[in-house]
Amino acid sequence: MSSYYTIRKRSKQTVFKNHTTQRNPTHTEVKAAGLIKLFHRHFLKLLLRNHVNMLTYAVILTVLFGCTLSRDIRSETTCQTHQRNAGGASALMHWDIQCDAEGNYLPLQCTRESPKWCACYSKDDVLSRPSTRIKSCECHLAKDAAQKAKKGPCEISECDTNGKFLKKQCCQQKCRCVDPTTGQTTRQPVADLNLQCP
């Protein structure tokens, strides 16, 4: 009995002690805790809102950038597209493609490596095969212009391996002499296939 009473007494003392050590928070502490909770709630909302806004802005910028890039690529000329794609690792020849201010091909296009291979181009297409001997494109350009204008066969010039005009131009059993640089006639056509041009 004595033993049981002692345990109960100690238990009550313990309970009493626990109750007496727990005090109610003051008004200031309650107010501070409320402010902290409020701050945390608003801070988290702000972070979430900013995160959503940043994500939204990122998506919008990505779409705009993609549309702009897509539009830029669609508006590229043939030369600009060729220039952008030239020089890939798998390419047999690494071309140094040059475009003018309007995005058209410059007449003479050459590779970066030596010996240089070159080819003649119109504003938007190739006119000759690559060669290490081509140095100018006046003849190929004149020939292309005549063909596009659907001129007669005798008005379409022949070019030499350097890209210049052949000095002797023959058509329909007649030959004439021309300036190799300009293609201007220096001797009128004659019925002589063996005509010698200086």
N, CA, C and O of each residue as an XYZ file, in Angstrom:
792
protein
N       0.835     -1.199      0.000
C       0.000      0.000      0.000
C       0.863      1.239      0.000
O       0.643      2.194     -0.745
N       1.854      1.180      0.869
C       2.761      2.319      0.949
C       3.477      2.552     -0.366
O       3.641      3.682     -0.827
N       3.883      1.482     -0.933
C       4.591      1.575     -2.222
C       3.696      2.154     -3.301
O       4.137      3.027     -4.049
N       2.488      1.713     -3.406
C       1.535      2.186     -4.417
C       1.241      3.669     -4.215
O       1.176      4.440     -5.173
N       1.066      4.051     -2.957
C       0.773      5.445     -2.633
C       1.929      6.351     -3.034
O       1.734      7.450     -3.552
N       3.121      5.865     -2.783
C       4.308      6.662     -3.141
C       4.376      6.908     -4.640
O       4.668      8.019     -5.082
N       4.101      5.859     -5.425
C       4.147      5.992     -6.895
C       3.091      6.971     -7.378
O       3.374      7.822     -8.222
N       1.875      6.861     -6.851
C       0.796      7.759     -7.255
C       1.137      9.198     -6.903
O       0.864     10.127     -7.663
N       1.747      9.360     -5.719
C       2.092     10.699     -5.278
C       3.144     11.313     -6.186
O       3.071     12.470     -6.599
N       4.125     10.470     -6.471
C       5.185     10.957     -7.366
C       4.624     11.284     -8.747
O       5.022     12.261     -9.382
N       3.674     10.431     -9.205
C       3.064     10.653    -10.515
C       2.299     11.964    -10.531
O       2.377     12.729    -11.492
N       1.559     12.215     -9.457
C       0.820     13.464     -9.381
C       1.749     14.653     -9.340
O       1.499     15.687     -9.959
N       2.860     14.481     -8.575
C       3.829     15.567     -8.503
C       4.435     15.845     -9.875
O       4.657     16.987    -10.278
N       4.689     14.733    -10.569
C       5.271     14.890    -11.907
C       4.316     15.608    -12.835
O       4.696     16.524    -13.565
N       3.055     15.169    -12.794
C       2.032     15.806    -13.640
C       1.884     17.256    -13.270
O       1.801     18.133    -14.131
N       1.851     17.503    -11.953
C       1.725     18.876    -11.480
C       2.904     19.717    -11.917
O       2.755     20.870    -12.322
N       4.069     19.123    -11.829
C       5.280     19.837    -12.229
C       5.243     20.180    -13.710
O       5.590     21.288    -14.119
N       4.810     19.194    -14.511
C       4.737     19.427    -15.959
C       3.750     20.538    -16.286
O       4.000     21.369    -17.159
N       2.632     20.543    -15.579
C       1.628     21.569    -15.842
C       2.108     22.942    -15.420
O       1.805     23.948    -16.063
N       2.856     22.972    -14.341
C       3.301     24.265    -13.852
C       4.417     24.842    -14.699
O       4.574     26.062    -14.759
N       5.204     23.988    -15.361
C       6.308     24.497    -16.186
C       5.836     24.976    -17.552
O       6.558     25.730    -18.205
N       4.659     24.572    -18.011
C       4.142     25.008    -19.304
C       3.346     26.293    -19.105
O       2.296     26.289    -18.463
N       3.861     27.404    -19.667
C       3.161     28.676    -19.512
C       2.529     29.079    -20.837
O       2.994     28.665    -21.899
N       1.510     29.855    -20.780
C       0.856     30.358    -21.982
C       1.716     31.437    -22.630
O       2.314     32.250    -21.925
N       1.791     31.459    -24.007
C       2.589     32.493    -24.676
C       1.993     33.871    -24.456
O       0.778     34.028    -24.336
N       2.852     34.847    -24.406
C       2.400     36.222    -24.209
C       1.756     36.756    -25.477
O       1.850     36.152    -26.545
N       1.107     37.893    -25.339
C       0.447     38.530    -26.487
C       1.470     38.900    -27.567
O       1.205     38.762    -28.761
N       2.627     39.365    -27.132
C       3.679     39.751    -28.083
C       4.181     38.556    -28.871
O       4.411     38.642    -30.077
N       4.351     37.421    -28.164
C       4.823     36.210    -28.832
C       3.805     35.693    -29.837
O       4.162     35.249    -30.929
N       2.534     35.754    -29.456
C       1.476     35.319    -30.377
C       1.463     36.196    -31.614
O       1.347     35.707    -32.737
N       1.582     37.488    -31.398
C       1.587     38.431    -32.518
C       2.784     38.198    -33.430
O       2.655     38.232    -34.654
N       3.965     37.959    -32.822
C       5.178     37.702    -33.601
C       5.040     36.421    -34.412
O       5.421     36.375    -35.581
N       4.490     35.374    -33.783
C       4.300     34.101    -34.491
C       3.347     34.274    -35.664
O       3.553     33.715    -36.742
N       2.289     35.069    -35.432
C       1.339     35.322    -36.515
C       1.982     36.067    -37.668
O       1.744     35.759    -38.836
N       2.803     37.055    -37.322
C       3.500     37.806    -38.365
C       4.449     36.916    -39.155
O       4.555     37.029    -40.376
N       5.143     36.022    -38.436
C       6.069     35.107    -39.120
C       5.320     34.196    -40.080
O       5.752     33.985    -41.214
N       4.176     33.648    -39.613
C       3.380     32.781    -40.482
C       2.871     33.541    -41.699
O       2.885     33.036    -42.822
N       2.416     34.780    -41.447
C       1.914     35.603    -42.546
C       3.020     35.895    -43.553
O       2.816     35.839    -44.766
N       4.204     36.210    -43.013
C       5.345     36.486    -43.893
C       5.688     35.267    -44.737
O       5.910     35.375    -45.944
N       5.730     34.093    -44.085
C       6.046     32.859    -44.809
C       5.030     32.588    -45.912
O       5.388     32.210    -47.028
N       3.738     32.792    -45.577
C       2.688     32.512    -46.551
C       2.812     33.438    -47.765
O       2.746     32.991    -48.910
N       2.995     34.744    -47.492
C       3.115     35.696    -48.600
C       4.417     35.510    -49.370
O       4.457     35.672    -50.590
N       5.475     35.170    -48.649
C       6.764     34.950    -49.308
C       6.692     33.764    -50.265
O       7.204     33.809    -51.384
N       6.038     32.692    -49.788
C       5.888     31.516    -50.646
C       5.023     31.830    -51.858
O       5.310     31.387    -52.970
N       3.946     32.607    -51.629
C       3.104     33.001    -52.758
C       3.889     33.831    -53.769
O       3.756     33.661    -54.982
N       4.716     34.739    -53.229
C       5.526     35.587    -54.106
C       6.504     34.761    -54.922
O       6.671     34.973    -56.123
N       7.148     33.811    -54.247
C       8.079     32.939    -54.958
C       7.365     32.141    -56.034
O       7.849     32.015    -57.159
N       6.204     31.603    -55.671
C       5.443     30.802    -56.623
C       4.993     31.656    -57.796
O       5.086     31.245    -58.953
N       4.495     32.870    -57.479
C       4.038     33.752    -58.545
C       5.193     34.141    -59.464
O       5.054     34.126    -60.687
N       6.327     34.486    -58.868
C       7.490     34.850    -59.680
C       7.978     33.675    -60.502
O       8.388     33.833    -61.652
N       7.929     32.486    -59.897
C       8.352     31.289    -60.632
C       7.459     31.069    -61.845
O       7.931     30.780    -62.945
N       6.135     31.216    -61.612
C       5.189     31.042    -62.721
C       5.412     32.114    -63.773
O       5.411     31.834    -64.972
N       5.608     33.367    -63.304
C       5.841     34.461    -64.251
C       7.109     34.237    -65.054
O       7.129     34.431    -66.269
N       8.174     33.825    -64.361
C       9.435     33.569    -65.056
C       9.278     32.448    -66.065
O       9.807     32.523    -67.174
N       8.549     31.402    -65.679
C       8.310     30.294    -66.599
C       7.504     30.763    -67.803
O       7.785     30.383    -68.939
N       6.490     31.599    -67.537
C       5.667     32.134    -68.628
C       6.509     32.979    -69.572
O       6.427     32.833    -70.792
N       7.330     33.872    -68.992
C       8.192     34.706    -69.815
C       9.154     33.860    -70.641
O       9.402     34.154    -71.810
N       9.695     32.810    -70.027
C      10.638     31.943    -70.743
C       9.963     31.271    -71.929
O      10.537     31.176    -73.013
N       8.724     30.801    -71.707
C       7.985     30.157    -72.803
C       7.706     31.154    -73.917
O       7.875     30.845    -75.096
N       7.271     32.368    -73.529
C       6.967     33.393    -74.534
C       8.210     33.752    -75.329
O       8.165     33.833    -76.556
N       9.334     33.969    -74.626
C      10.580     34.318    -75.312
C      11.035     33.204    -76.231
O      11.523     33.462    -77.332
N      10.877     31.951    -75.781
C      11.267     30.815    -76.620
C      10.443     30.771    -77.893
O      10.975     30.559    -78.983
N       9.128     30.976    -77.746
C       8.246     30.965    -78.922
C       8.598     32.102    -79.866
O       8.688     31.911    -81.078
N       8.798     33.307    -79.290
C       9.145     34.453    -80.131
C      10.467     34.245    -80.835
O      10.603     34.552    -82.019
N      11.456     33.717    -80.098
C      12.762     33.467    -80.705
C      12.652     32.434    -81.811
O      13.254     32.578    -82.875
N      11.864     31.373    -81.541
C      11.682     30.334    -82.554
C      11.004     30.872    -83.793
O      11.392     30.547    -84.915
N       9.973     31.709    -83.587
C       9.266     32.291    -84.736
C      10.177     33.223    -85.518
O      10.174     33.220    -86.749
N      10.969     34.032    -84.785
C      11.886     34.956    -85.459
C      12.932     34.197    -86.242
O      13.219     34.526    -87.393
N      13.512     33.164    -85.609
C      14.526     32.363    -86.297
C      13.930     31.676    -87.508
O      14.536     31.641    -88.579
N      12.721     31.123    -87.329
C      12.051     30.451    -88.438
C      11.783     31.419    -89.572
O      11.977     31.092    -90.742
N      11.324     32.644    -89.206
C      11.044     33.642    -90.232
C      12.331     34.067    -90.932
O      12.344     34.248    -92.150
N      13.422     34.229    -90.162
C      14.698     34.619    -90.757
C      15.187     33.563    -91.734
O      15.676     33.889    -92.816
N      15.055     32.284    -91.348
C      15.505     31.207    -92.221
C      14.649     31.157    -93.480
O      15.160     30.952    -94.581
N      13.320     31.351    -93.306
C      12.436     31.328    -94.474
C      12.737     32.472    -95.423
O      12.553     32.335    -96.632
N      13.202     33.610    -94.892
C      13.466     34.773    -95.732
C      14.869     34.756    -96.327
O      15.231     35.668    -97.070
N      15.658     33.745    -96.017
C      17.008     33.656    -96.563
C      16.982     33.427    -98.066
O      16.092     32.760    -98.593
N      17.975     33.993    -98.747
C      18.152     33.705   -100.165
C      18.898     32.384   -100.313
O      19.387     31.815    -99.337
N      18.974     31.909   -101.552
C      19.706     30.663   -101.814
C      21.159     30.795   -101.381
O      21.729     29.873   -100.798
N      21.750     31.944   -101.670
C      23.158     32.162   -101.304
C      23.343     32.172    -99.788
O      24.283     31.567    -99.273
N      22.458     32.850    -99.080
C      22.581     32.929    -97.623
C      22.422     31.564    -96.963
O      23.116     31.246    -95.998
N      21.500     30.762    -97.493
C      21.338     29.403    -96.974
C      22.580     28.571    -97.258
O      23.053     27.831    -96.397
N      23.106     28.700    -98.478
C      24.326     27.988    -98.867
C      25.486     28.418    -97.974
O      26.280     27.590    -97.527
N      25.574     29.710    -97.723
C      26.643     30.253    -96.880
C      26.551     29.710    -95.458
O      27.567     29.383    -94.845
N      25.329     29.615    -94.938
C      25.134     29.118    -93.570
C      25.479     27.643    -93.446
O      25.979     27.207    -92.409
N      25.217     26.875    -94.489
C      25.428     25.426    -94.434
C      26.769     24.976    -94.995
O      27.117     23.800    -94.892
N      27.529     25.897    -95.590
C      28.796     25.513    -96.226
C      29.842     25.146    -95.182
O      29.836     25.658    -94.062
N      30.736     24.252    -95.575
C      31.871     23.934    -94.718
C      31.604     22.914    -93.651
O      32.302     22.894    -92.637
N      30.605     22.050    -93.841
C      30.354     20.995    -92.870
C      31.498     20.001    -92.817
O      32.285     19.888    -93.757
N      31.582     19.285    -91.709
C      32.697     18.350    -91.512
C      32.719     17.260    -92.575
O      33.787     16.760    -92.926
N      31.542     16.886    -93.094
C      31.473     15.800    -94.074
C      31.630     16.284    -95.511
O      31.639     15.473    -96.437
N      31.754     17.597    -95.708
C      31.849     18.136    -97.067
C      33.193     17.784    -97.691
O      34.232     17.833    -97.033
N      33.154     17.428    -98.980
C      34.395     17.131    -99.698
C      35.171     18.407    -99.967
O      36.402     18.414    -99.943
N      34.444     19.491   -100.224
C      35.066     20.790   -100.450
C      34.458     21.797    -99.482
O      33.244     21.806    -99.274
N      35.287     22.634    -98.896
C      34.811     23.650    -97.969
C      34.778     24.997    -98.703
O      35.793     25.677    -98.850
N      33.572     25.350    -99.154
C      33.413     26.556    -99.956
C      33.317     27.796    -99.075
O      32.689     27.786    -98.016
N      33.955     28.859    -99.542
C      33.878     30.156    -98.872
C      32.823     30.985    -99.608
O      33.148     31.885   -100.382
N      31.566     30.665    -99.350
C      30.465     31.272   -100.096
C      30.333     32.751    -99.740
O      30.296     33.123    -98.567
N      30.261     33.586   -100.779
C      30.157     35.028   -100.603
C      28.861     35.535   -101.235
O      28.554     35.220   -102.385
N      28.112     36.319   -100.475
C      26.865     36.922   -100.970
C      27.016     38.445   -100.983
O      27.765     39.014   -100.189
N      26.289     39.094   -101.901
C      26.324     40.553   -101.921
C      25.347     41.116   -100.891
O      24.744     40.367   -100.124
N      25.195     42.444   -100.880
C      24.351     43.099    -99.877
C      22.886     42.684    -99.986
O      22.147     42.769    -99.005
N      22.462     42.241   -101.154
C      21.072     41.828   -101.357
C      20.882     40.327   -101.156
O      19.779     39.808   -101.324
N      21.958     39.637   -100.797
C      21.858     38.204   -100.541
C      22.045     37.341   -101.768
O      21.778     36.140   -101.727
N      22.502     37.935   -102.865
C      22.740     37.172   -104.090
C      24.182     36.671   -104.133
O      25.068     37.241   -103.496
N      24.400     35.608   -104.884
C      25.757     35.088   -105.050
C      26.647     36.123   -105.733
O      26.223     36.789   -106.677
N      27.874     36.252   -105.254
C      28.891     36.938   -106.044
C      29.295     35.990   -107.166
O      29.243     34.773   -106.987
N      29.699     36.523   -108.327
C      29.932     35.659   -109.500
C      30.945     34.543   -109.279
O      30.699     33.404   -109.675
N      32.076     34.846   -108.656
C      33.131     33.844   -108.490
C      33.133     33.331   -107.054
O      33.336     34.099   -106.113
N      32.908     32.038   -106.893
C      32.912     31.397   -105.580
C      34.022     30.351   -105.553
O      34.152     29.545   -106.474
N      34.823     30.374   -104.481
C      35.976     29.467   -104.406
C      36.017     28.744   -103.056
O      35.370     29.151   -102.091
N      36.788     27.673   -103.020
C      36.978     26.930   -101.778
C      38.005     27.636   -100.903
O      38.746     28.502   -101.367
N      38.036     27.251    -99.631
C      38.999     27.844    -98.702
C      40.390     27.241    -98.876
O      41.399     27.917    -98.680
N      40.430     25.964    -99.244
C      41.705     25.266    -99.303
C      42.475     25.616   -100.576
O      41.903     26.084   -101.560
N      43.771     25.379   -100.529
C      44.622     25.492   -101.717
C      45.026     24.091   -102.150
O      45.315     23.247   -101.302
N      45.052     23.820   -103.482
C      44.677     24.766   -104.546
C      43.188     25.051   -104.522
O      42.374     24.172   -104.238
N      42.849     26.292   -104.827
C      41.454     26.702   -104.774
C      40.680     26.185   -105.980
O      41.117     26.304   -107.125
N      39.527     25.613   -105.692
C      38.568     25.259   -106.725
C      37.537     26.372   -106.768
O      37.072     26.847   -105.732
N      37.188     26.781   -107.978
C      36.230     27.877   -108.125
C      35.118     27.493   -109.091
O      35.266     26.582   -109.906
N      34.024     28.192   -108.983
C      32.889     27.998   -109.886
C      32.197     29.338   -110.069
O      32.286     30.225   -109.220
N      31.503     29.467   -111.196
C      30.780     30.702   -111.493
C      29.308     30.545   -111.127
O      28.706     29.486   -111.307
N      28.758     31.628   -110.611
C      27.363     31.629   -110.169
C      26.616     32.823   -110.750
O      27.180     33.898   -110.954
N      25.330     32.600   -111.011
C      24.437     33.724   -111.274
C      23.979     34.249   -109.916
O      24.560     33.888   -108.892
N      22.963     35.083   -109.891
C      22.492     35.614   -108.611
C      21.986     34.520   -107.677
O      22.074     34.636   -106.454
N      21.446     33.443   -108.283
C      20.819     32.425   -107.432
C      21.130     30.982   -107.802
O      20.501     30.064   -107.276
N      22.107     30.760   -108.713
C      22.376     29.377   -109.113
C      23.791     29.243   -109.669
O      24.408     30.223   -110.085
N      24.287     28.012   -109.665
C      25.630     27.739   -110.182
C      25.586     27.667   -111.708
O      24.623     27.169   -112.291
N      26.643     28.173   -112.341
C      26.695     28.215   -113.806
C      27.769     27.320   -114.394
O      27.702     26.970   -115.572
N      28.744     26.947   -113.609
C      29.846     26.142   -114.151
C      30.272     25.090   -113.138
O      29.959     25.180   -111.951
N      30.979     24.112   -113.623
C      31.529     23.090   -112.735
C      32.740     23.649   -111.998
O      33.420     24.540   -112.506
N      33.011     23.132   -110.807
C      34.214     23.575   -110.088
C      35.474     23.250   -110.878
O      35.582     22.188   -111.491
N      36.410     24.166   -110.855
C      37.668     23.989   -111.583
C      38.762     24.784   -110.887
O      38.497     25.810   -110.261
N      39.986     24.302   -111.003
C      41.128     25.043   -110.448
C      41.620     26.096   -111.431
O      42.540     26.851   -111.117
N      41.015     26.155   -112.626
C      41.490     27.077   -113.663
C      40.605     28.307   -113.816
O      41.043     29.310   -114.379
N      39.389     28.251   -113.333
C      38.479     29.391   -113.504
C      38.967     30.586   -112.684
O      39.217     30.476   -111.483
N      39.096     31.724   -113.357
C      39.557     32.948   -112.706
C      38.562     34.092   -112.848
O      38.625     35.058   -112.087
N      37.647     34.001   -113.804
C      36.649     35.054   -114.011
C      35.348     34.430   -114.501
O      35.315     33.271   -114.916
N      34.284     35.215   -114.447
C      32.957     34.658   -114.764
C      32.171     35.498   -115.770
O      30.975     35.276   -115.955
N      32.829     36.460   -116.421
C      32.105     37.325   -117.353
C      31.411     36.527   -118.447
O      30.258     36.800   -118.782
N      32.106     35.545   -119.002
C      31.527     34.764   -120.093
C      30.340     33.932   -119.617
O      29.306     33.890   -120.282
N      30.483     33.276   -118.480
C      29.391     32.439   -117.978
C      28.155     33.279   -117.645
O      27.027     32.836   -117.858
N      28.367     34.479   -117.129
C      27.241     35.362   -116.830
C      26.546     35.819   -118.107
O      25.318     35.854   -118.176
N      27.347     36.173   -119.125
C      26.770     36.605   -120.406
C      26.012     35.458   -121.070
O      24.942     35.658   -121.644
N      26.572     34.274   -120.985
C      25.914     33.098   -121.571
C      24.592     32.815   -120.863
O      23.589     32.513   -121.509
N      24.595     32.912   -119.546
C      23.372     32.670   -118.778
C      22.307     33.712   -119.105
O      21.132     33.376   -119.255
N      22.717     34.982   -119.216
C      21.766     36.051   -119.533
C      21.157     35.850   -120.916
O      19.961     36.067   -121.108
N      21.983     35.434   -121.886
C      21.486     35.201   -123.250
C      20.512     34.025   -123.286
O      19.501     34.071   -123.987
N      20.817     32.988   -122.539
C      19.925     31.823   -122.503
C      18.592     32.165   -121.842
O      17.539     31.726   -122.303
N      18.634     32.940   -120.772
C      17.398     33.335   -120.103
C      16.562     34.265   -120.974
O      15.334     34.264   -120.895
N      17.234     35.056   -121.803
C      16.524     35.947   -122.721
C      16.073     35.219   -123.985
O      15.445     35.810   -124.864
N      16.404     33.917   -124.065
C      16.028     33.071   -125.204
C      16.524     33.645   -126.526
O      15.807     33.681   -127.526
N      17.763     34.087   -126.493
C      18.380     34.591   -127.719
C      18.760     33.430   -128.621
O      18.800     32.275   -128.198
N      19.033     33.762   -129.861
C      19.395     32.738   -130.832
C      20.723     32.089   -130.495
O      21.514     32.655   -129.741
N      20.980     30.898   -131.047
C      22.218     30.167   -130.731
C      23.487     30.936   -131.078
O      24.513     30.754   -130.422
N      23.438     31.782   -132.084
C      24.642     32.523   -132.468
C      24.929     33.695   -131.535
O      25.988     34.316   -131.631
N      24.003     34.000   -130.639
C      24.206     35.091   -129.680
C      24.590     34.569   -128.298
O      24.756     35.339   -127.351
N      24.727     33.259   -128.201
C      25.131     32.651   -126.929
C      26.608     32.300   -127.000
O      27.015     31.451   -127.793
N      27.400     32.951   -126.176
C      28.858     32.816   -126.246
C      29.337     31.497   -125.656
O      28.675     30.885   -124.818
N      30.514     31.081   -126.123
C      31.207     29.919   -125.569
C      32.360     30.413   -124.709
O      33.010     31.405   -125.037
N      32.611     29.710   -123.598
C      33.628     30.140   -122.637
C      34.809     29.178   -122.641
O      34.661     27.989   -122.922
N      35.997     29.721   -122.320
C      37.160     28.845   -122.201
C      37.258     28.311   -120.775
O      36.404     28.602   -119.938
N      38.296     27.534   -120.503
C      38.423     26.881   -119.192
C      38.729     27.865   -118.060
O      38.573     27.525   -116.887
N      39.164     29.084   -118.406
C      39.461     30.100   -117.396
C      38.248     30.960   -117.058
O      38.303     31.815   -116.174
N      37.148     30.717   -117.778
C      35.956     31.520   -117.543
C      35.851     32.720   -118.454
O      34.894     33.487   -118.352
N      36.810     32.901   -119.339
C      36.774     34.013   -120.289
C      36.080     33.571   -121.575
O      35.791     32.390   -121.771
N      35.819     34.549   -122.448
C      35.215     34.239   -123.744
C      36.247     33.572   -124.642
O      37.405     33.987   -124.689
N      35.820     32.536   -125.353
C      36.691     31.995   -126.399
C      36.930     33.083   -127.435
O      36.003     33.779   -127.848
N      38.181     33.220   -127.849
C      38.497     34.279   -128.819
C      37.766     34.067   -130.137
O      37.391     35.022   -130.817
N      37.572     32.804   -130.482
C      36.848     32.505   -131.728
C      35.495     31.903   -131.385
O      35.403     30.850   -130.754
N      34.466     32.586   -131.809
C      33.096     32.136   -131.595
C      32.509     31.731   -132.945
O      32.440     32.534   -133.875
N      32.089     30.473   -133.032
C      31.569     29.961   -134.307
C      30.117     29.519   -134.171
O      29.704     28.980   -133.145
N      29.353     29.762   -135.235
C      27.945     29.360   -135.258
C      27.476     29.292   -136.714
O      27.730     30.201   -137.504
N      26.800     28.216   -137.046
C      26.236     28.032   -138.383
C      27.280     28.270   -139.478
O      27.064     29.034   -140.419
N      28.391     27.604   -139.326
C      29.474     27.617   -140.315
C      30.160     28.982   -140.448
O      30.907     29.206   -141.400
N      29.918     29.868   -139.524
C      30.588     31.168   -139.542
C      31.287     31.387   -138.202
O      30.824     30.942   -137.151
N      32.422     32.092   -138.278
C      33.183     32.377   -137.053
C      33.495     33.865   -136.961
O      33.595     34.558   -137.974
N      33.641     34.328   -135.768
C      34.021     35.718   -135.521
C      35.006     35.765   -134.366
O      35.106     34.823   -133.579
N      35.723     36.858   -134.274
C      36.684     37.045   -133.182
C      36.094     37.994   -132.143
O      35.420     38.968   -132.480
N      36.361     37.690   -130.873
C      35.844     38.542   -129.792
C      36.951     38.838   -128.792
O      37.969     38.149   -128.734
N      36.720     39.882   -128.010
C      37.629     40.199   -126.904
C      37.402     39.161   -125.802
O      36.264     38.962   -125.378
N      38.457     38.498   -125.333
C      38.273     37.412   -124.359
C      37.734     37.874   -123.004
O      37.184     37.070   -122.250
N      37.887     39.153   -122.694
C      37.417     39.658   -121.398
C      35.990     40.181   -121.459
O      35.179     39.905   -120.574
N      35.688     40.941   -122.511
C      34.369     41.580   -122.605
C      33.392     40.831   -123.504
O      32.178     40.975   -123.359
N      33.918     40.032   -124.435
C      33.055     39.342   -125.387
C      32.645     40.194   -126.568
O      31.877     39.749   -127.420
N      33.150     41.415   -126.627
C      32.827     42.293   -127.747
C      33.483     41.781   -129.030
O      34.630     41.334   -129.020
N      32.737     41.853   -130.129
C      33.238     41.370   -131.419
C      34.373     42.257   -131.915
O      34.221     43.476   -131.995
N      35.490     41.659   -132.242
C      36.635     42.393   -132.803
C      36.800     42.113   -134.297
O      37.507     42.837   -134.999
N      36.144     41.061   -134.771
C      36.144     40.761   -136.212
C      34.802     40.131   -136.555
O      34.358     39.188   -135.900
N      34.173     40.658   -137.577
C      32.835     40.219   -137.951
C      32.831     38.770   -138.436
O      33.849     38.255   -138.900
N      31.663     38.117   -138.322
C      31.582     36.706   -138.733
C      31.924     36.511   -140.210
O      31.505     37.278   -141.077
N      32.692     35.467   -140.459
C      33.046     35.075   -141.831
C      32.844     33.574   -141.961
O      32.890     32.835   -140.978
N      32.622     33.147   -143.175
C      32.414     31.711   -143.426
C      33.752     31.002   -143.492
O      34.157     30.493   -144.537
N      34.422     30.980   -142.366
C      35.752     30.371   -142.294
C      35.917     29.738   -140.913
O      36.154     30.419   -139.915
N      35.783     28.424   -140.895
C      35.913     27.728   -139.617
C      37.349     27.705   -139.119
O      37.598     27.392   -137.955
N      38.296     28.035   -139.992
C      39.714     28.063   -139.613
C      40.189     29.482   -139.315
O      41.390     29.754   -139.321
N      39.264     30.364   -139.062
C      39.611     31.757   -138.777
C      40.597     31.829   -137.612
O      40.410     31.168   -136.590
N      41.638     32.629   -137.770
C      42.638     32.823   -136.723
C      42.350     34.137   -135.997
O      42.293     35.201   -136.613
N      42.175     34.047   -134.712
C      41.912     35.245   -133.906
C      43.129     35.543   -133.038
O      43.633     34.655   -132.350
N      43.606     36.793   -133.065
C      44.807     37.144   -132.289
C      44.560     37.052   -130.784
O      45.466     37.314   -129.992
